[in-house]
Amino acid sequence: MAITSEQADTKPQQPTSNSSSSSSPPNPFKFWFFLTLSVSLITPLFISLSSLSPQDSKSWFLSLPTSLRQHYSNGRIIKVQITPNQPTIEVFTLQEGPVSSLDNVLILHGLGCSSYSFSKISKTLGLKGVRVIAVDLPGSGFSEKSSVVVEDIGGGVLGRVWEIYYDVKEKGIFWGFDQLVEQGYIDFEEKEAVRVTKREVTREIVLGSDEMGRVLRQVIDSMGLVNVDLVLHDSAFTLGANWVLENSGSVRSVTILDGTPKVTALPLWVLDVPVVREVVLGFKFVFESVIARFCSRSVGGMDVEANRIFLKSRNGRKSVVGMGKSLNYSLDLAEWGSSDSVKGLPMQVIWSSVWSEEWTEEGRRVAKALPQATFVTHSGGRWPQEDKADELAKTIYQFVSSLPKPVQKVVEDPIAGHIHKMFDESQNGAHHHHHDHAQGVGEGHAHGHDHAAGYVNAYGLNDGWGK
Ligand SMILES: *[C@@H]1O[C@H](CO)[C@@H](O)[C@H](O)[C@H]1NC(C)=O
C-alpha cells in the first residue's frame, strides 16, 4: 500500500516537474521578450503617428505651407490675459478692411477650425468697406495653445503626500517618530512656510465661458471696436453667449453662423479617443474624410489641411478637446434670446440648407427659439467653405450694413459713469454698515479696475482683466 501510494505520488510528479522544468523557464522569458518587442515596435509607430511635438516654434513655422505663413504675416498678435494672476497669452488676430469703418465685425470660429477658415470671408468683407477682425481662439490656430501655470502643490491629498515625502527625505524616517514621541503629533504645518509649495506646469489652454468673455473684452478694447457686430460660428456661439448676455451694451448685433449649443460640427471624440485621434490627425486623407462627413464639403485645398496642422501642433488637439468638454450644451437658446439684455439686439442666423435633414431641422429649432433673428440660409457646409465664402460675406454684409451706424463719440463715458455709480453705491453702504463698508469699497474698486483696465492691458502693462 505504502509503496504503491508512493509510486502513485511520484509518478505523476515526475512528468509534471519534468515538463515544467523544460517549458516553464522559457515562458516568462518569451513573454517579456514579446512584450518588449511589441512595445518597442509600437512606440515609434505611435510617436511617428502623433508627432505632436515639433522641436521648436521656429522650425514648426518654417515647415508650414506658404499660404499659412502668409496668413500669419497678414495678422497681428495681441496679448490677452485669460486667467487672473497668470501671465498673458498671445492671441492671433487677422484684420481686414478700413480701420475707420463704422462697421466692426468680429468673427469667432468654432472648435476645430481657425481664423484661416474665415480669411476669404474677411477679405471679401474688407473690400466692401467693413472692418473685420477674425480671431484665433486661444488653443487654436496661431494663438498660444499652452500656458505655464503656477500650481499650488500645498493643497489636496497629493500635496500633503508630497510634503510628508519631502519632510521624510530631508530629515530621515525617524524624524517623524521623534516628533510623535515628543509632541504626540507630527508637526508638518511649521514646514509649509519654508518650503516651496508651488511649481510651474505647462498646461493646454482650455477656454470656458468666462475665459472666452475675457478674450472678447480684451480683443474689443485693444482693437477699439466700438459697437461690434459679432459673428459667432459653431461652438463659438455657446462659448460667447454668456458674455453677450452680460455685455450687450458693447454689441451692435449678433450673427450666429451654423451654431447651436447642442452640438459641435466636428465630433470631438475623434480627437479624444486614443489611436482614433492619432489616425485622424496622422493621415491627411482620414482627416479630410472626417471633415467632409461632419464639417464642410470642400476637400483638397489648404482650408482643411490647415486645421489638421493646427490641431497637430503643440497642445492644439488637447485644447480643443478640453474646450469641447467644458461647453454648456444645455444652454437654453430661447431663454438667452428672450433675456432683457439680448432681446433688443439685432440678430441674424445664417444656416446651411444643404447639409443634412437633421441640420436643417436644427436650424428651424434655432430660428424658433430666436424669433427676433433674421433667418438666412446658405449653400455651404457647417464650416466655411472656400468656394462659398462670397455667399457668406454677402449675407453678413447685407445685415451689418443695414444696421444704424454708431454715433462717433467718446467711449469712456458710460464706463466712467458706471465706475462712479459703483463707487457711490459703495460709499453709501459705508454710512450704514461698517462691515459692508470694507466689502463694498473692495467690490467697487475691483469693478472700476476691471473696466478701466480693458483699455490698457492689451499692451500687457497691468494685471487687469475685463469681464
Ligand atoms: C448652462 O445653461 C443653462 C441654461 O441656459 C444655465 O441655466 C446654466 O447655468 C449654464 N451652465 C453653466 C455652467 O454656465
The ligand as an ORCA input file, in Angstrom:
! r2SCAN-3c Opt
* xyz 0 1
  C     -25.836     76.332    -18.925
  O     -27.026     76.837    -19.465
  C     -28.150     76.743    -18.631
  C     -29.360     77.165    -19.402
  O     -29.199     78.376    -20.066
  C     -27.906     77.589    -17.397
  O     -29.015     77.512    -16.522
  C     -26.665     77.087    -16.693
  O     -26.379     77.915    -15.605
  C     -25.490     77.060    -17.643
  N     -24.375     76.409    -17.010
  C     -23.200     76.982    -16.877
  C     -22.153     76.170    -16.224
  O     -22.962     78.107    -17.274
*
